[in-house]
Amino acid sequence: MRIDSGFLKLGELYEAKERNVKMLEFLIMGLLLCTVTGQLPTPQNIRMKAVNTQYIMKWDWDERQVNYTMNFTAQYRHVHMPAEEINYISICYKIVDTQCDFSKALRYFGNYVLRVRAEGGMEVSNWTEVHFVPDVHAELGPPSKVDVKSKSTIITVSITEPLTFQNKSMREKIDLSFLLVYWKKTHPTQNTTLEVIQSSVTLTDLKPWTEYCLQVLVFNIHDKKRSKFSETKCVETEDSATGNPDVWLIILLILIFMGLTSFTVYVTHTRIRLLFPMYKLPDSLQDIDGVLLTHSSDLKEDCCEKVEVIAMDICPSSSQAEQDQVKPQFYNKEDSGIYSGEEGSEGIRRTDDT
């Protein structure tokens, strides 16, 4: 009886061990099954929004897939380094946004592998990777600024190159050229295209009082990159005669200066002549007390005499001999002796009193 009871106990222990092993296997399989079925989905539609040196990785995530807040981690590594965890550098760690900015971490002439995964609670998704080469995949942005000024029939265009995320010119990275297209606003299909390297362009041979519009894009010949056109700028030209006020202002200032100079010279010359006369008076005339004034009538008497001729009256009964004896005589009107008051003579002096 004792031997049979011993065998029974050994059998019960063996069965209990088998049950425990089966239960442990079941638990392990259950844990494995839960781990596989509970894995998070990966972010979808990963893409790079890269312009100049600004590199932003974006992805899509359906919030209906889980009922709690989801976080994301984004990393990068150089393409020539092994794909090991130690070589990846995290740029965005457990963020709630569906984008990550890699601008400060990546160089323009680099070659990288970027990846992102979803993280929620104790669960994580698989990594989703994208290959990115900035100088190949990044777009070239349009000019950051275009200024247009009109003076007379000339339009000056000042172009500012596209900028990096550090507000430096992209010309420091690659060679840039500009394509400028301008046209009359009333005839948009009739345009003119210019390819220039310099950032300042002067448009000439334009018609006065006409509105012109223009656009500018940037391109790189070696990489065959072209930016989008800038916003349209319009400006109206002016008349060549009145469109340059600076010239008229300069002419007016010159005329005013010449007038002031002439007036100053005249006033100075007049004062010098008054203070230092060119002619010197004789010593006899410098003393006013020695000057003798002569009466005007005396001066007239001495200067000139007035002579008058008066015809003589001839009596008809007189003979020819008597007429011959009568001759006209000249007298000086100014001589008081001529007019002696003789009556009946009518101012005629005769040789014989008959």
C-alpha positions as CSV (number, residue, x, y, z in Angstrom):
1,M,0.0,0.0,0.0
2,R,2.8,2.4,0.8
3,I,4.5,1.7,-2.5
4,D,1.3,2.4,-4.5
5,S,0.7,5.7,-2.7
6,G,4.3,6.8,-3.6
7,F,3.8,6.2,-7.3
8,L,0.5,8.1,-7.2
9,K,2.2,11.1,-5.7
10,L,4.9,11.1,-8.3
11,G,2.3,10.9,-11.1
12,E,0.4,13.9,-9.7
13,L,3.6,15.9,-9.5
14,Y,4.5,15.1,-13.1
15,E,1.0,16.1,-14.3
16,A,1.2,19.3,-12.3
17,K,4.6,20.2,-13.9
18,E,3.2,19.6,-17.4
19,R,0.3,21.8,-16.7
20,N,2.6,24.6,-15.4
21,V,4.8,24.3,-18.5
22,K,1.8,24.5,-20.8
23,M,0.5,27.5,-18.9
24,L,3.9,29.2,-19.2
25,E,4.0,28.6,-22.9
26,F,0.5,29.9,-23.3
27,L,1.5,33.1,-21.4
28,I,4.6,33.5,-23.6
29,M,2.6,33.1,-26.8
30,G,0.0,35.5,-25.5
31,L,2.6,38.1,-24.8
32,L,4.1,37.7,-28.2
33,L,0.7,37.9,-29.8
34,C,-0.1,41.1,-27.9
35,T,3.1,42.7,-28.9
36,V,2.6,42.0,-32.6
37,T,-1.0,43.0,-32.7
38,G,-0.4,46.2,-30.5
39,Q,2.3,47.7,-32.7
40,L,1.7,51.3,-33.9
41,P,1.3,52.1,-37.6
42,T,4.1,54.1,-39.2
43,P,3.8,57.8,-40.4
44,Q,2.7,58.1,-44.0
45,N,3.5,60.3,-47.0
46,I,6.9,61.5,-45.8
47,R,8.2,64.4,-47.9
48,M,10.7,67.2,-47.8
49,K,9.8,70.9,-48.1
50,A,13.2,72.3,-49.0
51,V,13.8,75.8,-50.4
52,N,17.3,77.3,-50.6
53,T,18.8,76.1,-47.2
54,Q,15.6,75.5,-45.3
55,Y,14.8,71.8,-45.0
56,I,11.6,70.7,-43.3
57,M,10.4,67.1,-43.2
58,K,6.7,66.6,-43.1
59,W,4.5,63.5,-42.8
60,D,0.8,62.5,-42.4
61,W,-0.8,60.9,-39.4
62,D,-4.4,59.7,-38.9
63,E,-5.4,60.6,-35.4
64,R,-8.3,58.2,-35.6
65,Q,-5.9,55.2,-35.4
66,V,-5.4,55.7,-31.6
67,N,-7.4,57.3,-28.8
68,Y,-4.5,59.1,-27.1
69,T,-1.9,61.7,-28.0
70,M,0.8,60.5,-30.3
71,N,4.4,61.7,-30.3
72,F,7.1,61.6,-33.0
73,T,10.8,61.3,-33.2
74,A,12.9,62.4,-36.2
75,Q,16.6,61.6,-36.8
76,Y,19.2,61.7,-39.5
77,R,22.6,60.3,-40.4
78,H,25.2,60.7,-43.1
79,V,24.7,58.3,-46.0
80,H,28.3,57.1,-45.8
81,M,28.0,56.0,-42.2
82,P,26.6,52.5,-41.2
83,A,22.9,52.2,-40.5
84,E,23.4,51.7,-36.8
85,E,21.5,53.3,-34.0
86,I,24.6,55.0,-32.7
87,N,25.1,56.9,-35.9
88,Y,21.6,58.5,-35.9
89,I,21.2,62.0,-34.5
90,S,17.8,63.1,-33.1
91,I,16.6,66.5,-34.2
92,C,13.0,66.3,-33.0
93,Y,12.3,64.1,-30.0
94,K,8.8,63.2,-28.9
95,I,7.1,66.1,-30.6
96,V,3.3,66.4,-31.3
97,D,3.7,68.2,-34.6
98,T,3.8,66.3,-37.9
99,Q,6.9,68.2,-39.2
100,C,10.6,68.6,-38.2
101,D,13.0,71.4,-39.2
102,F,16.5,70.0,-40.2
103,S,17.8,73.4,-41.5
104,K,20.4,74.0,-38.8
105,A,21.7,70.4,-38.9
106,L,22.2,69.7,-42.6
107,R,24.8,71.2,-44.9
108,Y,23.9,72.3,-48.4
109,F,26.4,69.9,-50.1
110,G,25.7,66.9,-47.9
111,N,24.1,63.5,-48.4
112,Y,21.7,62.2,-45.7
113,V,19.2,59.6,-44.6
114,L,16.3,61.0,-42.6
115,R,13.8,58.9,-40.7
116,V,10.7,59.3,-38.4
117,R,8.6,57.0,-36.2
118,A,5.5,57.3,-34.0
119,E,5.6,56.8,-30.3
120,G,2.6,56.3,-27.9
121,G,2.6,54.9,-24.4
122,M,4.7,51.8,-24.4
123,E,4.3,51.3,-28.1
124,V,6.4,52.5,-31.0
125,S,6.1,52.2,-34.8
126,N,8.8,51.2,-37.3
127,W,11.1,53.8,-38.7
128,T,10.2,55.3,-42.1
129,E,13.2,56.7,-44.0
130,V,13.8,59.1,-46.8
131,H,17.0,59.9,-48.8
132,F,17.8,63.6,-49.0
133,V,20.5,65.5,-50.9
134,P,20.0,69.3,-50.3
135,D,21.8,70.7,-53.4
136,V,19.9,68.3,-55.6
137,H,16.5,68.1,-54.0
138,A,16.2,71.6,-52.5
139,E,14.4,74.2,-54.7
140,L,15.8,77.6,-55.6
141,G,13.7,80.3,-54.2
142,P,12.7,83.5,-56.1
143,P,14.3,86.9,-55.4
144,S,13.6,87.9,-51.9
145,K,12.9,91.5,-53.0
146,V,12.5,93.5,-56.2
147,D,12.5,97.3,-56.2
148,V,11.4,99.2,-59.3
149,K,12.0,103.0,-59.7
150,S,11.1,105.3,-62.6
151,K,13.0,108.5,-63.6
152,S,12.1,110.1,-66.9
153,T,11.9,107.3,-69.5
154,I,14.3,105.0,-67.6
155,I,13.4,102.2,-65.2
156,T,15.9,101.0,-62.6
157,V,15.3,97.5,-61.2
158,S,17.1,96.4,-58.0
159,I,17.1,92.7,-57.3
160,T,17.9,91.1,-53.9
161,E,19.1,87.5,-54.2
162,P,17.3,84.6,-52.5
163,L,18.4,84.2,-48.9
164,T,19.4,81.2,-46.7
165,F,17.7,80.5,-43.4
166,Q,20.5,82.7,-41.9
167,N,19.5,85.6,-44.1
168,K,22.6,85.4,-46.2
169,S,22.7,85.5,-50.0
170,M,22.4,82.2,-51.9
171,R,25.2,83.5,-54.1
172,E,27.6,82.3,-51.4
173,K,26.5,78.7,-52.2
174,I,26.0,78.7,-55.9
175,D,26.3,80.9,-59.0
176,L,23.2,82.9,-59.6
177,S,21.8,84.7,-62.7
178,F,18.5,86.5,-63.3
179,L,15.9,86.3,-66.0
180,L,13.9,89.6,-66.2
181,V,10.8,89.9,-68.3
182,Y,9.0,93.2,-68.8
183,W,6.1,94.4,-71.0
184,K,3.6,97.2,-71.4
185,K,0.7,96.8,-69.2
186,T,-1.7,97.3,-72.1
187,H,0.2,94.6,-74.2
188,P,1.1,91.7,-71.8
189,T,1.8,89.3,-74.7
190,Q,4.5,91.5,-76.2
191,N,7.3,91.1,-73.7
192,T,11.0,91.5,-73.6
193,T,13.4,89.1,-71.8
194,L,16.8,89.9,-70.4
195,E,19.4,87.5,-68.9
196,V,21.7,89.4,-66.4
197,I,24.2,88.5,-63.7
198,Q,24.3,91.8,-61.8
199,S,21.6,92.6,-59.3
200,S,20.9,96.1,-60.7
201,V,19.3,96.5,-64.2
202,T,18.5,99.7,-66.1
203,L,15.8,99.6,-68.7
204,T,16.1,102.3,-71.4
205,D,14.5,103.2,-74.7
206,L,11.1,103.2,-73.1
207,K,8.1,105.4,-74.1
208,P,7.1,108.3,-71.9
209,W,3.9,108.2,-69.9
210,T,3.6,104.4,-70.3
211,E,3.0,101.9,-67.6
212,Y,5.4,98.9,-67.7
213,C,5.2,95.7,-65.6
214,L,8.0,93.1,-64.9
215,Q,8.9,89.9,-63.2
216,V,12.2,88.3,-62.2
217,L,13.3,84.7,-61.6
218,V,16.6,83.2,-60.4
219,F,18.4,80.4,-62.1
220,N,21.6,78.4,-61.9
221,I,23.1,77.2,-65.1
222,H,25.3,74.3,-63.7
223,D,22.5,72.7,-61.6
224,K,19.8,73.6,-64.1
225,K,17.7,75.1,-61.3
226,R,15.1,77.7,-61.9
227,S,13.0,79.5,-59.3
228,K,9.5,80.7,-59.6
229,F,8.8,84.2,-60.8
230,S,8.6,87.1,-58.3
231,E,5.5,89.1,-57.8
232,T,4.6,91.4,-60.7
233,K,5.7,95.0,-60.3
234,C,4.4,97.9,-62.4
235,V,5.6,101.5,-62.7
236,E,4.8,104.4,-65.1
237,T,7.5,106.3,-67.0
238,E,7.5,110.1,-67.2
239,D,8.3,112.7,-69.9
240,S,12.0,113.1,-70.6
241,A,11.8,116.9,-70.3
242,T,9.9,117.0,-67.0
243,G,10.8,113.7,-65.5
244,N,14.2,114.8,-64.2
245,P,13.6,117.5,-61.6
246,D,17.2,117.2,-60.4
247,V,18.5,118.7,-63.6
248,W,16.1,121.7,-63.4
249,L,17.0,122.2,-59.8
250,I,20.7,122.2,-60.6
251,I,20.2,124.7,-63.5
252,L,18.1,127.0,-61.2
253,L,20.8,126.9,-58.5
254,I,23.5,127.7,-61.1
255,L,21.4,130.7,-62.3
256,I,20.9,132.0,-58.8
257,F,24.6,131.6,-58.1
258,M,25.5,133.5,-61.2
259,G,23.1,136.3,-60.4
260,L,24.4,136.7,-56.9
261,T,28.0,136.7,-58.1
262,S,27.3,139.4,-60.7
263,F,25.5,141.6,-58.2
264,T,28.3,141.2,-55.7
265,V,30.9,142.1,-58.3
266,Y,28.9,145.2,-59.4
267,V,28.4,146.5,-55.9
268,T,32.1,145.9,-55.1
269,H,33.3,147.6,-58.3
270,T,31.0,150.6,-57.6
271,R,32.3,151.1,-54.1
272,I,35.9,150.9,-55.3
273,R,35.3,153.6,-57.9
274,L,33.7,155.9,-55.3
275,L,36.5,155.4,-52.8
276,F,39.3,155.4,-55.4
277,P,38.3,157.5,-58.5
278,M,40.3,157.1,-61.7
279,Y,40.5,160.9,-62.5
280,K,42.1,163.5,-60.2
281,L,40.8,167.1,-60.2
282,P,43.3,170.0,-60.7
283,D,44.5,171.7,-57.7
284,S,42.7,174.9,-58.7
285,L,39.3,173.1,-58.7
286,Q,39.8,171.2,-55.5
287,D,39.3,174.4,-53.5
288,I,35.6,175.4,-53.8
289,D,36.3,178.9,-52.6
290,G,38.5,179.7,-55.6
291,V,35.9,178.9,-58.2
292,L,34.4,181.9,-59.8
293,L,30.9,181.7,-61.3
294,T,30.1,183.8,-64.4
295,H,26.7,185.2,-65.1
296,S,24.9,183.3,-67.8
297,S,24.0,186.4,-69.8
298,D,27.6,187.5,-70.0
299,L,28.6,184.0,-71.2
300,K,26.0,184.2,-73.9
301,E,27.2,187.7,-75.0
302,D,30.7,186.4,-75.3
303,C,29.9,183.2,-77.0
304,C,27.7,184.2,-79.9
305,E,26.0,187.1,-81.7
306,K,22.7,186.9,-83.6
307,V,22.6,188.7,-86.9
308,E,19.5,189.5,-88.8
309,V,19.0,190.9,-92.4
310,I,16.1,193.3,-92.9
311,A,14.9,194.3,-96.4
312,M,14.7,198.1,-97.2
313,D,11.5,199.7,-98.5
314,I,12.0,201.4,-101.9
315,C,9.8,204.2,-103.0
316,P,8.3,203.9,-106.5
317,S,9.1,207.5,-107.4
318,S,12.7,207.2,-106.7
319,S,15.0,207.0,-109.6
320,Q,17.2,204.1,-110.3
321,A,20.2,206.0,-109.1
322,E,18.6,206.6,-105.8
323,Q,17.7,202.9,-105.5
324,D,21.2,202.0,-106.2
325,Q,22.4,204.3,-103.4
326,V,20.2,202.6,-100.9
327,K,21.8,199.4,-99.7
328,P,20.7,197.1,-97.0
329,Q,22.7,197.3,-93.8
330,F,23.3,194.7,-91.1
331,Y,22.7,195.4,-87.5
332,N,23.0,193.5,-84.3
333,K,19.8,193.1,-82.5
334,E,21.7,192.8,-79.3
335,D,23.4,196.2,-80.0
336,S,21.4,198.8,-78.1
337,G,22.7,201.6,-80.5
338,I,20.7,200.3,-83.5
339,Y,17.3,200.8,-81.9
340,S,17.6,204.5,-81.0
341,G,13.9,205.1,-81.0
342,E,13.7,207.1,-84.4
343,E,10.1,207.3,-85.4
344,G,9.0,206.7,-89.0
345,S,12.2,205.0,-89.9
346,E,10.8,201.4,-89.2
347,G,14.1,200.3,-88.0
348,I,16.0,201.5,-91.2
349,R,19.0,203.8,-91.2
350,R,19.4,206.0,-94.3
351,T,22.5,207.7,-95.7
352,D,20.8,211.0,-96.7
353,D,18.0,212.8,-94.8
354,T,15.7,213.9,-97.7
